[in-house]
Amino acid sequence: MREGRMSAMTEIPCVGAVVFGPSGRLLLVLRANPPAQGQWSLPGGRQEPGESAHEGVIREVREETGIEVRVDREVGTVRRAAPAGGVYVIRDFLCSAIDPEALRAADDAADARFFDIDELADLDTSDGLLEALQEWDLIG
């Protein structure tokens, strides 16, 4: 198999957090960098070597939003093409915000906010985000 084909099949472990805050509002970050640059998405990113998925999702939420979370359960997995080749395998977890008042955009997030569910359809969100949340019965 050619090297280019091998790298296209490389799986890159990633994590994402579905965090509902005050009044059932959903936490989203505005991506400052590719992929999904300029789009609203769940906080998350690459899982670091030696890090559990739970540790990774807690770290990513803290780095991108300043919020500490508790991981409740895994809700689903999505696969997305990585810009440099390979496939992001993103395990998404339902999390509870411990300190939602600490919200601030940081790391690779240009902005971070809680949104009412009825606002989501009007946002420029990352590909497949709303469909995945609906498929996992997290939004109507």
PyRosetta script that sets phi, psi and omega in degrees:
from pyrosetta import init, pose_from_sequence

init()
pose = pose_from_sequence("MREGRMSAMTEIPCVGAVVFGPSGRLLLVLRANPPAQGQWSLPGGRQEPGESAHEGVIREVREETGIEVRVDREVGTVRRAAPAGGVYVIRDFLCSAIDPEALRAADDAADARFFDIDELADLDTSDGLLEALQEWDLIG")
pose.set_psi(1, 138.0)
pose.set_omega(1, -179.4)
pose.set_phi(2, -69.0)
pose.set_psi(2, 151.7)
pose.set_omega(2, -178.4)
pose.set_phi(3, -56.9)
pose.set_psi(3, -42.3)
pose.set_omega(3, -179.5)
pose.set_phi(4, -59.3)
pose.set_psi(4, -39.9)
pose.set_omega(4, 178.8)
pose.set_phi(5, -69.8)
pose.set_psi(5, -36.5)
pose.set_omega(5, 179.3)
pose.set_phi(6, -63.3)
pose.set_psi(6, -45.0)
pose.set_omega(6, -177.6)
pose.set_phi(7, -67.1)
pose.set_psi(7, -30.4)
pose.set_omega(7, 179.3)
pose.set_phi(8, -67.1)
pose.set_psi(8, -20.8)
pose.set_omega(8, -178.6)
pose.set_phi(9, -99.7)
pose.set_psi(9, -2.7)
pose.set_omega(9, -179.9)
pose.set_phi(10, -63.6)
pose.set_psi(10, 127.0)
pose.set_omega(10, 178.2)
pose.set_phi(11, -92.1)
pose.set_psi(11, 130.0)
pose.set_omega(11, -178.9)
pose.set_phi(12, -111.2)
pose.set_psi(12, 110.6)
pose.set_omega(12, -177.1)
pose.set_phi(13, -69.4)
pose.set_psi(13, 129.1)
pose.set_omega(13, -179.8)
pose.set_phi(14, -136.0)
pose.set_psi(14, 164.8)
pose.set_omega(14, 178.5)
pose.set_phi(15, -134.3)
pose.set_psi(15, 154.0)
pose.set_omega(15, 175.6)
pose.set_phi(16, -141.3)
pose.set_psi(16, 156.2)
pose.set_omega(16, -177.0)
pose.set_phi(17, -122.1)
pose.set_psi(17, 128.8)
pose.set_omega(17, 171.1)
pose.set_phi(18, -101.1)
pose.set_psi(18, 106.8)
pose.set_omega(18, -174.7)
pose.set_phi(19, -118.7)
pose.set_psi(19, 118.4)
pose.set_omega(19, 173.7)
pose.set_phi(20, -99.7)
pose.set_psi(20, 129.9)
pose.set_omega(20, -177.8)
pose.set_phi(21, -108.7)
pose.set_psi(21, -147.4)
pose.set_omega(21, -178.3)
pose.set_phi(22, -54.2)
pose.set_psi(22, 136.1)
pose.set_omega(22, 177.2)
pose.set_phi(23, 59.5)
pose.set_psi(23, 26.3)
pose.set_omega(23, 177.3)
pose.set_phi(24, 73.3)
pose.set_psi(24, 19.0)
pose.set_omega(24, 179.9)
pose.set_phi(25, -78.9)
pose.set_psi(25, 145.6)
pose.set_omega(25, -176.1)
pose.set_phi(26, -95.6)
pose.set_psi(26, 132.4)
pose.set_omega(26, 177.6)
pose.set_phi(27, -80.4)
pose.set_psi(27, 125.0)
pose.set_omega(27, 174.9)
pose.set_phi(28, -131.5)
pose.set_psi(28, 153.4)
pose.set_omega(28, 174.8)
pose.set_phi(29, -118.7)
pose.set_psi(29, 146.7)
pose.set_omega(29, 174.7)
pose.set_phi(30, -91.7)
pose.set_psi(30, 114.5)
pose.set_omega(30, -174.7)
pose.set_phi(31, -67.5)
pose.set_psi(31, 127.0)
pose.set_omega(31, 178.9)
pose.set_phi(32, -89.8)
pose.set_psi(32, -17.1)
pose.set_omega(32, -175.4)
pose.set_phi(33, -133.6)
pose.set_psi(33, 161.1)
pose.set_omega(33, 174.9)
pose.set_phi(34, -64.1)
pose.set_psi(34, 155.5)
pose.set_omega(34, -9.0)
pose.set_phi(35, -76.6)
pose.set_psi(35, 165.4)
pose.set_omega(35, 178.6)
pose.set_phi(36, 65.8)
pose.set_psi(36, 25.4)
pose.set_omega(36, 178.0)
pose.set_phi(37, -55.6)
pose.set_psi(37, 132.6)
pose.set_omega(37, 179.2)
pose.set_phi(38, 80.1)
pose.set_psi(38, 5.9)
pose.set_omega(38, 179.1)
pose.set_phi(39, -117.1)
pose.set_psi(39, 154.0)
pose.set_omega(39, 175.8)
pose.set_phi(40, -82.1)
pose.set_psi(40, 137.8)
pose.set_omega(40, -177.9)
pose.set_phi(41, -152.8)
pose.set_psi(41, 173.0)
pose.set_omega(41, 174.4)
pose.set_phi(42, -70.8)
pose.set_psi(42, 146.3)
pose.set_omega(42, 172.5)
pose.set_phi(43, -64.1)
pose.set_psi(43, 142.1)
pose.set_omega(43, 179.4)
pose.set_phi(44, 162.7)
pose.set_psi(44, -179.7)
pose.set_omega(44, -179.6)
pose.set_phi(45, 172.8)
pose.set_psi(45, -162.0)
pose.set_omega(45, -177.4)
pose.set_phi(46, -69.1)
pose.set_psi(46, 140.7)
pose.set_omega(46, 174.0)
pose.set_phi(47, -81.0)
pose.set_psi(47, 132.1)
pose.set_omega(47, -178.6)
pose.set_phi(48, -80.4)
pose.set_psi(48, 151.5)
pose.set_omega(48, 178.4)
pose.set_phi(49, -55.9)
pose.set_psi(49, 134.8)
pose.set_omega(49, 178.8)
pose.set_phi(50, 79.8)
pose.set_psi(50, 0.2)
pose.set_omega(50, -177.5)
pose.set_phi(51, -98.7)
pose.set_psi(51, 136.5)
pose.set_omega(51, 174.8)
pose.set_phi(52, -73.4)
pose.set_psi(52, 161.8)
pose.set_omega(52, 178.0)
pose.set_phi(53, -61.0)
pose.set_psi(53, -40.2)
pose.set_omega(53, 178.7)
pose.set_phi(54, -62.8)
pose.set_psi(54, -44.7)
pose.set_omega(54, 177.8)
pose.set_phi(55, -61.8)
pose.set_psi(55, -40.9)
pose.set_omega(55, -178.9)
pose.set_phi(56, -64.5)
pose.set_psi(56, -42.9)
pose.set_omega(56, -178.0)
pose.set_phi(57, -69.3)
pose.set_psi(57, -37.9)
pose.set_omega(57, 177.1)
pose.set_phi(58, -63.2)
pose.set_psi(58, -44.9)
pose.set_omega(58, 179.8)
pose.set_phi(59, -63.3)
pose.set_psi(59, -46.9)
pose.set_omega(59, -177.7)
pose.set_phi(60, -61.9)
pose.set_psi(60, -43.6)
pose.set_omega(60, 178.9)
pose.set_phi(61, -62.4)
pose.set_psi(61, -44.5)
pose.set_omega(61, 179.4)
pose.set_phi(62, -61.4)
pose.set_psi(62, -46.8)
pose.set_omega(62, -178.0)
pose.set_phi(63, -63.7)
pose.set_psi(63, -39.4)
pose.set_omega(63, -174.8)
pose.set_phi(64, -87.5)
pose.set_psi(64, -25.0)
pose.set_omega(64, -172.3)
pose.set_phi(65, -130.1)
pose.set_psi(65, -12.6)
pose.set_omega(65, -176.2)
pose.set_phi(66, 80.5)
pose.set_psi(66, -3.6)
pose.set_omega(66, -175.7)
pose.set_phi(67, -91.7)
pose.set_psi(67, 136.6)
pose.set_omega(67, 171.3)
pose.set_phi(68, -89.1)
pose.set_psi(68, 138.2)
pose.set_omega(68, 179.8)
pose.set_phi(69, -129.0)
pose.set_psi(69, 161.0)
pose.set_omega(69, 170.3)
pose.set_phi(70, -111.9)
pose.set_psi(70, 131.8)
pose.set_omega(70, 178.5)
pose.set_phi(71, -81.0)
pose.set_psi(71, 124.8)
pose.set_omega(71, -179.2)
pose.set_phi(72, -94.6)
pose.set_psi(72, -51.6)
pose.set_omega(72, -179.8)
pose.set_phi(73, -168.2)
pose.set_psi(73, 158.3)
pose.set_omega(73, 174.6)
pose.set_phi(74, -78.7)
pose.set_psi(74, 136.6)
pose.set_omega(74, -177.0)
pose.set_phi(75, -111.6)
pose.set_psi(75, -22.7)
pose.set_omega(75, 179.9)
pose.set_phi(76, 170.1)
pose.set_psi(76, 175.0)
pose.set_omega(76, -179.2)
pose.set_phi(77, -132.5)
pose.set_psi(77, 138.6)
pose.set_omega(77, 173.3)
pose.set_phi(78, -124.9)
pose.set_psi(78, 154.2)
pose.set_omega(78, 178.4)
pose.set_phi(79, -120.7)
pose.set_psi(79, 131.2)
pose.set_omega(79, -179.9)
pose.set_phi(80, -135.5)
pose.set_psi(80, 142.5)
pose.set_omega(80, 176.2)
pose.set_phi(81, -64.2)
pose.set_psi(81, 134.2)
pose.set_omega(81, 177.0)
pose.set_phi(82, -87.3)
pose.set_psi(82, 138.2)
pose.set_omega(82, -176.7)
pose.set_phi(83, -55.7)
pose.set_psi(83, -35.8)
pose.set_omega(83, -178.0)
pose.set_phi(84, -92.4)
pose.set_psi(84, 10.3)
pose.set_omega(84, -177.4)
pose.set_phi(85, 105.8)
pose.set_psi(85, 157.1)
pose.set_omega(85, -177.2)
pose.set_phi(86, 90.2)
pose.set_psi(86, -174.0)
pose.set_omega(86, -177.6)
pose.set_phi(87, -133.3)
pose.set_psi(87, 126.8)
pose.set_omega(87, 171.5)
pose.set_phi(88, -75.9)
pose.set_psi(88, 124.2)
pose.set_omega(88, 173.3)
pose.set_phi(89, -105.5)
pose.set_psi(89, 103.8)
pose.set_omega(89, -170.8)
pose.set_phi(90, -103.8)
pose.set_psi(90, 111.6)
pose.set_omega(90, 175.3)
pose.set_phi(91, -89.6)
pose.set_psi(91, 120.3)
pose.set_omega(91, -177.6)
pose.set_phi(92, -101.7)
pose.set_psi(92, 139.2)
pose.set_omega(92, -175.8)
pose.set_phi(93, -124.9)
pose.set_psi(93, 137.5)
pose.set_omega(93, 171.3)
pose.set_phi(94, -77.6)
pose.set_psi(94, 127.3)
pose.set_omega(94, -177.5)
pose.set_phi(95, -129.3)
pose.set_psi(95, 153.9)
pose.set_omega(95, 174.9)
pose.set_phi(96, -106.9)
pose.set_psi(96, 132.2)
pose.set_omega(96, 178.1)
pose.set_phi(97, -74.8)
pose.set_psi(97, 125.3)
pose.set_omega(97, 177.4)
pose.set_phi(98, -83.9)
pose.set_psi(98, -36.8)
pose.set_omega(98, -176.3)
pose.set_phi(99, -138.1)
pose.set_psi(99, 68.6)
pose.set_omega(99, -175.7)
pose.set_phi(100, -60.3)
pose.set_psi(100, -21.6)
pose.set_omega(100, 179.6)
pose.set_phi(101, -69.5)
pose.set_psi(101, -16.9)
pose.set_omega(101, -179.1)
pose.set_phi(102, -79.2)
pose.set_psi(102, 4.8)
pose.set_omega(102, -174.4)
pose.set_phi(103, -55.6)
pose.set_psi(103, 127.9)
pose.set_omega(103, 173.7)
pose.set_phi(104, -159.6)
pose.set_psi(104, 142.1)
pose.set_omega(104, 177.4)
pose.set_phi(105, -74.8)
pose.set_psi(105, 135.3)
pose.set_omega(105, -179.9)
pose.set_phi(106, -154.0)
pose.set_psi(106, 179.5)
pose.set_omega(106, 179.2)
pose.set_phi(107, 53.7)
pose.set_psi(107, -121.6)
pose.set_omega(107, -177.9)
pose.set_phi(108, -98.1)
pose.set_psi(108, 20.4)
pose.set_omega(108, 177.8)
pose.set_phi(109, -101.2)
pose.set_psi(109, 123.1)
pose.set_omega(109, 176.8)
pose.set_phi(110, -77.1)
pose.set_psi(110, -24.4)
pose.set_omega(110, 179.4)
pose.set_phi(111, -157.7)
pose.set_psi(111, 158.7)
pose.set_omega(111, 177.3)
pose.set_phi(112, -148.6)
pose.set_psi(112, 129.6)
pose.set_omega(112, -177.4)
pose.set_phi(113, -151.1)
pose.set_psi(113, 159.5)
pose.set_omega(113, 168.9)
pose.set_phi(114, -95.2)
pose.set_psi(114, 134.4)
pose.set_omega(114, -179.8)
pose.set_phi(115, -120.9)
pose.set_psi(115, 143.1)
pose.set_omega(115, 169.3)
pose.set_phi(116, -66.2)
pose.set_psi(116, 146.2)
pose.set_omega(116, -178.5)
pose.set_phi(117, -57.1)
pose.set_psi(117, -37.6)
pose.set_omega(117, -178.5)
pose.set_phi(118, -72.3)
pose.set_psi(118, -8.1)
pose.set_omega(118, 176.0)
pose.set_phi(119, -86.7)
pose.set_psi(119, -18.2)
pose.set_omega(119, -170.8)
pose.set_phi(120, -61.7)
pose.set_psi(120, -38.9)
pose.set_omega(120, -176.7)
pose.set_phi(121, -63.5)
pose.set_psi(121, -23.0)
pose.set_omega(121, -178.7)
pose.set_phi(122, -90.1)
pose.set_psi(122, -4.0)
pose.set_omega(122, -178.6)
pose.set_phi(123, -92.1)
pose.set_psi(123, 153.1)
pose.set_omega(123, 171.0)
pose.set_phi(124, -84.8)
pose.set_psi(124, 95.9)
pose.set_omega(124, -176.5)
pose.set_phi(125, -102.2)
pose.set_psi(125, 160.4)
pose.set_omega(125, 178.4)
pose.set_phi(126, -60.9)
pose.set_psi(126, 151.4)
pose.set_omega(126, -176.5)
pose.set_phi(127, -54.3)
pose.set_psi(127, 127.3)
pose.set_omega(127, 173.7)
pose.set_phi(128, 80.6)
pose.set_psi(128, -0.8)
pose.set_omega(128, -176.3)
pose.set_phi(129, -61.3)
pose.set_psi(129, -54.4)
pose.set_omega(129, -176.4)
pose.set_phi(130, -64.7)
pose.set_psi(130, -38.1)
pose.set_omega(130, 179.2)
pose.set_phi(131, -63.5)
pose.set_psi(131, -41.5)
pose.set_omega(131, 179.0)
pose.set_phi(132, -65.0)
pose.set_psi(132, -44.1)
pose.set_omega(132, 179.7)
pose.set_phi(133, -62.7)
pose.set_psi(133, -36.3)
pose.set_omega(133, 177.1)
pose.set_phi(134, -70.7)
pose.set_psi(134, -43.0)
pose.set_omega(134, -179.8)
pose.set_phi(135, -61.4)
pose.set_psi(135, -34.6)
pose.set_omega(135, -179.2)
pose.set_phi(136, -87.1)
pose.set_psi(136, 8.7)
pose.set_omega(136, 179.6)
pose.set_phi(137, 57.3)
pose.set_psi(137, 36.4)
pose.set_omega(137, 178.6)
pose.set_phi(138, -98.4)
pose.set_psi(138, -23.0)
pose.set_omega(138, 172.4)
pose.set_phi(139, -135.9)
pose.set_psi(139, 158.4)
pose.set_omega(139, -178.6)
pose.set_phi(140, -83.6)
pose.dump_pdb("model.pdb")
